[in-house]
Amino acid sequence: MTKISFGSHPYLLGFEQLERLVERTAKGSGDGYPPFNIEAVAENAYRITLAIAGFREEALVITIEDRQLVIRGRQAEEEADGRIFLHRGIASRAFQRSFLLADGVEVAGAHMEHGLLHVDLQRVVPEVVVQTIPIRSGRAEAAPPPVKRIEAK
């Protein structure tokens, strides 16, 4: 039996990478730390909130790598200072959370408040462009004429 992928559908031209993106996302970490929320705060604005109590701003790094938002946290090893823990339930381990960003989604900023890291995202709506493609008669030539662009208003 042959496996048919949605990326090979004849009407989805240029979407071959879509299946790779889905596979990459599915391989993401199954670790639930730190917990997070994703919310729509406006029509083209989103916010990712991570619960990172105990982390300082200096211990966090936010990067974008190949359309993937990566948030890393690593706390410095604290000395016990003579303290003896009977139970240590506050996580102090390193973490990495990744979020795949769609084309046109950009990070607008990040801030911390009450042990929560908020990362704001903004979707940039592309300008609509209408193209007229000329139709030539006869044989195909080596170099076709340029496409005429008309901006929609």
Backbone bond lengths (Angstrom), bond angles and torsions (degrees), N, CA, C in turn:
res aa  C-N    CA-C-N  psi(-1)  N-CA   C-N-CA  omega(-1)  CA-C   N-CA-C  phi
1 M - - - 1.447 - - 1.530 108.93 -
2 T 1.309 117.00 133.15 1.451 122.52 -177.68 1.525 110.30 -91.49
3 K 1.319 115.52 134.06 1.461 120.64 177.40 1.524 108.52 -84.94
4 I 1.327 116.51 123.85 1.462 121.54 177.87 1.517 107.51 -104.47
5 S 1.302 115.76 125.06 1.463 119.45 -179.68 1.519 109.77 -98.88
6 F 1.335 116.04 153.23 1.455 119.16 179.65 1.516 111.43 -68.55
7 G 1.317 117.89 -21.76 1.462 121.48 178.40 1.510 112.96 -70.90
8 S 1.335 117.98 -15.56 1.457 120.94 -179.21 1.523 112.28 -102.38
9 H 1.317 118.32 8.31 1.461 121.67 178.76 1.525 108.82 -64.27
10 P 1.342 118.59 137.10 1.474 120.02 -174.55 1.520 115.14 -64.07
11 Y 1.342 119.43 -21.47 1.458 120.66 179.65 1.525 113.31 -90.17
12 L 1.302 117.70 -4.25 1.464 121.26 -179.85 1.523 109.74 -104.95
13 L 1.311 116.50 72.63 1.460 121.79 -177.89 1.522 110.64 -76.65
14 G 1.308 116.37 128.68 1.455 121.61 177.51 1.513 114.41 84.15
15 F 1.335 119.08 8.63 1.456 122.37 -178.53 1.529 112.09 -104.31
16 E 1.319 117.41 21.77 1.456 120.25 -177.84 1.523 112.36 -59.90
17 Q 1.329 116.56 -31.97 1.465 119.83 -178.35 1.519 112.45 -75.67
18 L 1.324 118.22 -13.16 1.462 121.37 -178.16 1.520 111.68 -59.77
19 E 1.314 116.65 -43.29 1.462 119.90 179.71 1.529 111.04 -64.48
20 R 1.333 116.93 -38.75 1.477 119.82 177.28 1.523 110.67 -63.71
21 L 1.335 117.65 -38.30 1.458 120.75 178.65 1.526 111.05 -65.66
22 V 1.328 117.05 -40.60 1.458 120.46 178.40 1.521 110.05 -64.35
23 E 1.321 117.77 -43.13 1.464 121.14 178.58 1.523 111.12 -63.52
24 R 1.333 116.57 -40.80 1.470 120.93 179.59 1.523 110.84 -63.70
25 T 1.319 116.33 -39.66 1.458 120.58 178.46 1.520 111.14 -68.32
26 A 1.320 117.02 -39.48 1.466 121.17 -179.46 1.521 111.86 -65.53
27 K 1.330 117.05 -27.60 1.466 120.91 179.79 1.518 112.14 -80.66
28 G 1.325 117.33 1.27 1.465 121.42 -178.32 1.516 111.70 -58.89
29 S 1.293 114.15 165.75 1.456 121.03 -177.11 1.517 111.72 -62.55
30 G 1.329 116.15 135.67 1.449 121.73 176.10 1.516 111.06 -87.78
31 D 1.318 117.09 -1.10 1.451 123.11 179.97 1.527 108.89 -68.69
32 G 1.306 117.43 135.14 1.458 121.42 -177.76 1.511 113.96 -93.41
33 Y 1.332 117.40 16.34 1.459 120.57 -176.38 1.512 110.83 -113.95
34 P 1.278 120.04 133.87 1.459 127.26 -10.44 1.530 110.43 -80.87
35 P 1.327 116.72 155.16 1.466 118.98 177.83 1.527 110.02 -67.19
36 F 1.338 115.94 153.22 1.457 119.41 -177.23 1.525 110.62 -147.08
37 N 1.324 115.13 160.86 1.464 124.05 172.87 1.513 107.85 -122.59
38 I 1.336 116.19 151.02 1.457 122.23 170.63 1.528 105.94 -127.73
39 E 1.334 115.67 127.15 1.455 118.70 -178.51 1.525 111.02 -135.63
40 A 1.317 115.21 151.36 1.462 121.76 172.96 1.518 106.42 -91.06
41 V 1.318 117.25 117.45 1.465 120.58 -178.16 1.527 112.07 -99.22
42 A 1.329 117.17 -14.73 1.465 123.57 175.65 1.524 106.77 -159.71
43 E 1.321 116.30 -179.10 1.465 119.74 -176.67 1.527 112.41 -58.70
44 N 1.312 117.93 -41.24 1.467 121.90 -179.16 1.520 111.79 -123.95
45 A 1.325 116.77 32.04 1.459 120.94 -179.81 1.525 109.76 -135.82
46 Y 1.326 115.34 139.42 1.463 121.94 -178.13 1.521 108.66 -132.47
47 R 1.336 115.74 160.94 1.459 120.70 176.01 1.519 108.50 -138.59
48 I 1.331 114.62 130.47 1.461 121.44 172.14 1.519 105.76 -104.37
49 T 1.335 117.16 127.87 1.458 122.13 179.79 1.522 108.42 -120.96
50 L 1.338 116.25 124.03 1.460 122.26 177.75 1.518 109.37 -111.66
51 A 1.336 116.13 136.24 1.463 121.75 176.59 1.524 107.97 -86.21
52 I 1.327 116.31 105.11 1.469 120.87 -174.34 1.525 111.14 -128.90
53 A 1.307 115.90 48.68 1.461 120.04 -179.68 1.522 110.19 -56.05
54 G 1.315 115.80 136.76 1.456 121.54 177.69 1.518 114.28 94.25
55 F 1.328 118.18 -10.46 1.467 120.98 178.91 1.517 109.88 -93.99
56 R 1.320 116.30 138.01 1.458 121.68 174.36 1.524 108.41 -91.60
57 E 1.322 116.29 160.81 1.467 120.80 178.62 1.524 111.29 -57.82
58 E 1.328 117.09 -35.92 1.464 121.13 -178.78 1.522 111.94 -66.95
59 A 1.322 117.26 -19.79 1.465 121.09 -177.81 1.522 112.18 -90.19
60 L 1.341 117.54 1.29 1.458 121.76 -176.64 1.520 111.17 -114.74
61 V 1.325 115.59 144.73 1.458 122.00 175.77 1.521 107.45 -134.78
62 I 1.337 115.90 129.17 1.461 121.57 177.45 1.520 107.46 -117.90
63 T 1.337 116.54 123.34 1.465 121.26 -179.94 1.527 109.77 -133.44
64 I 1.317 114.75 162.70 1.462 121.40 170.91 1.513 105.99 -118.45
65 E 1.320 116.05 121.08 1.455 122.80 -177.37 1.520 108.67 -127.71
66 D 1.323 116.97 108.14 1.463 121.87 176.87 1.530 110.80 55.26
67 R 1.343 117.01 54.99 1.470 125.08 179.89 1.520 113.22 62.23
68 Q 1.306 116.70 21.66 1.459 120.85 178.91 1.526 108.55 -121.40
69 L 1.338 115.93 122.81 1.456 121.89 176.46 1.524 107.18 -80.38
70 V 1.317 117.16 121.92 1.466 121.86 -178.28 1.521 108.42 -119.94
71 I 1.329 116.07 125.01 1.461 122.23 178.66 1.520 107.08 -116.20
72 R 1.347 115.84 120.86 1.461 121.29 -178.81 1.512 109.49 -120.00
73 G 1.326 115.00 144.40 1.450 120.92 175.95 1.514 110.15 -136.56
74 R 1.319 116.09 135.16 1.463 121.04 178.51 1.512 107.46 -145.08
75 Q 1.331 115.64 116.62 1.459 119.94 178.72 1.516 109.62 -88.63
76 A 1.306 115.03 145.02 1.458 120.27 174.93 1.519 108.65 -68.30
77 E 1.295 116.38 144.08 1.473 120.62 178.39 1.523 109.04 -65.93
78 E 1.307 114.77 122.35 1.460 120.15 179.23 1.521 109.73 -91.22
79 E 1.282 114.63 142.34 1.454 118.71 175.26 1.518 108.75 -81.03
80 A 1.279 117.08 150.24 1.459 121.95 -176.40 1.525 112.66 -65.87
81 D 1.322 118.39 -22.76 1.465 122.92 -179.18 1.525 111.33 51.36
82 G 1.306 116.90 35.73 1.454 121.02 178.70 1.518 113.74 79.97
83 R 1.337 117.35 0.87 1.466 119.85 179.84 1.526 109.89 -78.95
84 I 1.305 115.13 143.52 1.461 121.34 176.55 1.521 106.92 -117.80
85 F 1.318 115.96 115.61 1.463 120.75 -179.17 1.526 109.44 -86.71
86 L 1.313 117.35 126.28 1.457 121.71 172.14 1.525 109.70 -84.97
87 H 1.326 115.85 -29.93 1.466 121.94 173.53 1.513 107.40 -149.05
88 R 1.319 116.86 133.54 1.463 120.74 178.70 1.524 107.94 -122.39
89 G 1.318 116.16 94.54 1.452 121.51 -176.61 1.517 114.02 -105.59
90 I 1.323 117.38 -6.79 1.457 120.84 177.88 1.519 107.40 -85.61
91 A 1.312 114.67 117.42 1.467 120.09 -175.77 1.521 110.99 -65.98
92 S 1.297 115.81 136.18 1.465 120.72 175.33 1.519 109.46 -130.92
93 R 1.317 116.27 21.83 1.457 120.61 -177.96 1.520 110.90 -86.02
94 A 1.297 114.79 161.37 1.458 120.83 176.69 1.522 108.85 -73.90
95 F 1.338 116.22 155.24 1.460 120.19 177.99 1.512 109.82 -145.32
96 Q 1.325 114.21 161.87 1.457 122.18 172.21 1.517 107.99 -145.56
97 R 1.318 116.40 125.97 1.463 122.56 176.90 1.525 107.73 -121.31
98 S 1.325 116.94 135.33 1.461 121.77 -179.97 1.520 110.36 -122.93
99 F 1.327 115.63 141.93 1.448 123.12 178.14 1.522 108.01 -134.19
100 L 1.310 117.69 124.00 1.452 122.47 179.46 1.524 108.99 -79.29
101 L 1.330 116.73 125.13 1.459 121.99 -177.99 1.522 110.44 -98.12
102 A 1.311 116.68 135.75 1.466 121.61 176.24 1.521 109.02 -71.61
103 D 1.328 116.17 161.51 1.461 120.34 174.80 1.517 109.00 -58.73
104 G 1.313 117.14 135.36 1.456 121.78 178.75 1.511 114.72 89.45
105 V 1.342 118.29 -5.80 1.463 120.73 177.53 1.524 108.04 -95.05
106 E 1.325 115.86 125.84 1.465 121.55 -177.49 1.527 109.77 -125.76
107 V 1.325 115.74 153.01 1.460 120.94 176.64 1.526 107.87 -79.54
108 A 1.338 115.85 122.96 1.456 121.39 -178.98 1.523 111.72 -90.70
109 G 1.340 117.66 -22.97 1.457 120.32 179.97 1.508 110.85 163.01
110 A 1.329 115.76 172.89 1.462 122.11 179.04 1.517 108.63 -147.37
111 H 1.344 115.43 145.24 1.465 119.80 175.06 1.526 109.39 -153.51
112 M 1.344 114.77 157.96 1.459 121.72 179.22 1.517 109.19 -110.49
113 E 1.347 113.51 144.47 1.456 119.41 -179.72 1.527 108.38 -157.89
114 H 1.329 117.22 120.32 1.467 123.42 176.13 1.530 113.13 54.08
115 G 1.322 117.98 43.39 1.466 121.30 177.87 1.519 114.20 78.80
116 L 1.329 117.00 10.79 1.463 121.61 178.23 1.520 109.55 -118.31
117 L 1.325 116.04 135.03 1.463 121.54 174.72 1.520 107.36 -100.18
118 H 1.326 116.54 122.30 1.460 122.59 178.65 1.525 108.70 -107.06
119 V 1.330 116.51 125.35 1.463 121.94 175.78 1.524 106.26 -116.58
120 D 1.330 116.22 117.22 1.459 121.64 -178.24 1.517 110.10 -94.80
121 L 1.336 115.13 134.58 1.459 122.76 -179.59 1.517 109.05 -119.26
122 Q 1.319 116.39 147.61 1.453 122.58 179.91 1.525 108.45 -131.53
123 R 1.326 116.05 130.68 1.469 119.84 175.09 1.513 107.96 -92.76
124 V 1.331 116.69 123.40 1.452 122.53 177.49 1.525 106.86 -89.22
125 V 1.322 116.23 117.04 1.462 120.89 -179.09 1.520 108.09 -80.34
126 P 1.347 116.67 121.09 1.465 118.60 -178.11 1.529 111.43 -71.11
127 E 1.307 114.61 151.93 1.455 121.15 178.01 1.529 108.48 -72.58
128 V 1.329 116.41 137.65 1.464 121.07 -179.48 1.525 108.82 -76.16
129 V 1.327 116.03 127.23 1.453 121.79 179.42 1.520 108.50 -123.65
130 V 1.326 116.32 130.16 1.459 122.13 176.93 1.514 107.26 -104.98
131 Q 1.338 116.68 130.84 1.458 120.97 180.00 1.519 109.73 -114.28
132 T 1.314 116.29 139.50 1.456 121.86 173.15 1.520 107.05 -105.20
133 I 1.319 115.71 124.57 1.458 121.06 -178.53 1.522 107.82 -102.14
134 P 1.337 118.07 118.66 1.472 120.02 179.87 1.533 110.58 -71.38
135 I 1.317 115.10 144.71 1.462 121.52 177.69 1.518 107.09 -107.56
136 R 1.339 115.71 123.94 1.462 121.20 -179.90 1.520 109.25 -103.63
137 S 1.285 115.92 151.50 1.459 120.04 174.90 1.518 109.18 -103.24
138 G 1.294 116.98 158.00 1.464 121.06 179.35 1.512 111.30 91.66
139 R 1.328 115.49 -162.40 1.463 121.53 -178.20 1.516 111.06 -72.05
140 A 1.312 113.43 155.98 1.469 119.16 175.63 1.515 109.14 -72.78
141 E 1.311 116.82 134.73 1.459 121.91 178.67 1.515 109.87 -94.89
142 A 1.323 116.20 165.27 1.465 121.12 -178.20 1.525 111.30 -65.20
143 A 1.329 117.47 -44.41 1.466 120.17 -177.28 1.522 109.14 -119.92
144 P 1.337 118.20 108.57 1.469 120.06 178.99 1.523 110.44 -72.04
145 P 1.340 115.92 156.45 1.476 118.51 177.89 1.521 110.00 -67.18
146 P 1.338 116.27 157.77 1.474 118.95 -178.69 1.527 111.02 -66.25
147 V 1.350 115.01 153.24 1.457 122.53 178.45 1.521 109.05 -79.25
148 K 1.316 116.86 133.25 1.455 121.61 179.67 1.524 108.51 -86.25
149 R 1.346 117.58 124.48 1.467 122.98 -179.40 1.521 110.22 -99.98
150 I 1.321 114.46 134.38 1.452 120.67 176.13 1.525 106.20 -123.97
151 E 1.321 117.09 123.79 1.468 120.58 -179.21 1.519 109.28 -83.16
152 A 1.342 114.87 131.83 1.471 120.72 177.45 1.523 109.33 -82.24
153 K 1.302 115.55 144.74 1.466 119.63 -179.69 1.488 110.46 -121.52
